[in-house]
């Protein structure tokens, strides 16, 4: 059902009609609703999942993501932190916090969370790309160069390869000074 949120929504609604006490089905329905742009309804489903299973870190991180999409950044940050309290290695929460802290200009916290996400899933190009950009923005040039090179190793045919190569060239020049 990937790429077809309306089918996923119908399937999870049907599952919940049969048994409304399935927290995972509420979370998955929330994900499908969020994918269809129905953020408010997704939040209701994540909240129901958490009512049924208060320690479900995945539902909590998804609730944080939905709050972020709705522009409620303080609520998003709080949910991501609670998700990490429950599951310290939850990539979704680390990546979400990295993005939100970067958006707020807190590069140190953004980098910390992106680094943790990269440690947990070292093969995820979007995280490596974000980490490279943040490190460069923070003036940590050698570390940024390493991440840009790593990004191109992961995605040798990346559509943004010329941009990544530009960063690599300029970082090498800056590091020679």
C-alpha positions in Angstrom: 0.0 0.0 0.0 3.0 2.2 -0.2 2.2 5.3 -2.2 -1.5 4.7 -2.0 -2.6 6.2 1.3 -6.3 6.0 0.6 -6.1 2.2 0.4 -4.0 2.1 3.6 -6.5 4.3 5.4 -9.4 2.0 4.4 -7.5 -1.1 5.4 -6.5 0.2 8.9 -10.0 1.6 9.5 -11.4 -1.9 8.7 -8.9 -3.5 11.1 -9.9 -1.0 13.8 -13.6 -1.7 13.3 -12.8 -5.3 14.1 -10.6 -4.4 17.1 -10.4 -0.8 18.1 -7.8 -1.6 20.8 -4.9 -2.2 18.5 -2.4 0.6 19.2 -0.2 -0.3 16.2 -3.2 0.0 13.8 -3.9 3.4 15.2 -0.3 4.4 14.6 -0.3 3.0 11.1 -3.6 4.7 10.3 -2.1 7.9 11.6 0.9 7.4 9.3 -1.5 6.8 6.3 -3.5 9.9 7.2 -0.4 12.0 7.5 0.8 10.7 4.1 -2.6 11.9 2.7 -2.1 15.3 4.3 -4.8 14.8 6.9 -2.6 16.0 9.8 -5.3 16.7 12.4 -6.9 13.2 11.9 -3.4 11.7 12.1 -2.8 13.4 15.4 -6.1 11.9 16.8 -4.9 8.4 15.8 -1.5 8.8 17.4 -3.1 10.1 20.6 -5.4 7.1 20.6 -2.5 4.8 20.1 -0.8 6.4 23.1 -3.9 6.2 25.2 -3.8 2.5 24.6 0.0 2.1 24.8 1.5 5.1 26.7 5.1 3.8 26.3 4.9 3.3 22.5 7.9 5.4 21.4 7.2 5.0 17.7 3.6 6.4 18.1 5.1 9.3 20.2 7.7 10.1 17.6 5.1 10.1 14.9 2.9 12.4 17.0 6.0 14.7 17.2 6.3 14.6 13.4 2.7 15.4 12.9 2.9 18.3 15.4 5.9 19.6 13.4 4.0 19.4 10.2 1.2 21.4 11.8 3.7 24.0 13.0 3.5 23.2 16.7 7.2 23.0 17.2 7.3 23.1 21.0 4.9 20.2 21.1 6.9 18.3 18.5 10.1 18.8 20.4 8.5 17.6 23.6 7.1 14.5 21.9 10.4 13.6 20.3 12.2 14.0 23.7 9.6 11.7 25.3 10.1 9.2 22.5 13.8 9.2 23.2 13.3 8.8 26.9 11.4 5.7 26.1 13.7 4.5 23.3 17.0 6.3 23.2 18.0 4.8 19.8 14.8 5.9 17.9 16.2 7.3 14.6 12.9 9.1 13.8 13.1 11.1 17.0 16.8 12.0 16.6 16.3 13.1 13.0 13.2 15.1 13.9 14.9 16.9 16.7 17.9 17.5 14.5 15.7 19.1 11.8 13.8 21.2 14.4 16.8 22.4 16.2 18.5 23.4 12.9 15.4 25.3 12.0 15.6 27.2 15.3 19.3 27.9 14.7 20.6 25.7 17.5 23.3 24.1 15.5 25.0 22.3 18.4 21.9 20.4 19.4 20.9 19.8 15.7 24.4 18.3 15.0 24.2 16.2 18.1 20.9 14.6 17.1 22.0 14.2 13.4 25.2 12.5 14.5 23.3 10.1 16.7 20.9 9.4 13.8 23.9 8.8 11.5 25.5 6.5 14.0 22.2 4.4 14.2 21.6 4.3 10.4 24.9 5.1 8.7 23.6 4.1 5.3 20.7 6.7 5.2 21.8 9.4 2.7 19.4 12.1 3.8 20.7 12.1 7.3 24.3 12.2 6.1 23.5 15.1 3.8 21.8 17.0 6.6 24.7 16.4 8.9 27.2 17.5 6.3 25.4 20.8 5.7 25.0 21.5 9.4 28.7 20.8 10.1 29.7 23.1 7.3 27.3 25.8 8.6 28.8 25.4 12.1 32.3 25.9 10.7 33.4 22.3 11.4 35.0 22.0 8.0 37.0 18.8 8.3 34.0 16.9 9.7 31.7 18.4 7.0 34.1 17.3 4.3 34.1 13.8 5.7 30.3 13.7 5.6 30.0 15.2 2.1 32.4 12.5 0.8 30.4 9.8 2.7 27.2 11.1 1.1 28.6 10.7 -2.4 29.9 7.2 -1.5 26.4 6.2 -0.4 24.7 7.8 -3.5 27.3 7.9 -6.3 24.6 8.9 -8.8 22.9 11.4 -6.7 20.9 14.0 -8.7 22.5 16.7 -6.5 26.1 15.3 -7.0 27.3 18.6 -8.6 26.3 20.5 -5.5 27.9 18.0 -3.1 31.1 18.1 -5.2 31.1 21.9 -5.1 31.0 21.7 -1.2 33.8 19.1 -1.3 36.0 21.3 -3.5 35.4 24.4 -1.5 36.0 22.7 1.8 39.3 21.2 0.6 40.4 24.7 -0.5 39.3 26.2 2.9 41.1 23.5 4.8 44.4 24.1 2.9 44.5 27.7 4.1 
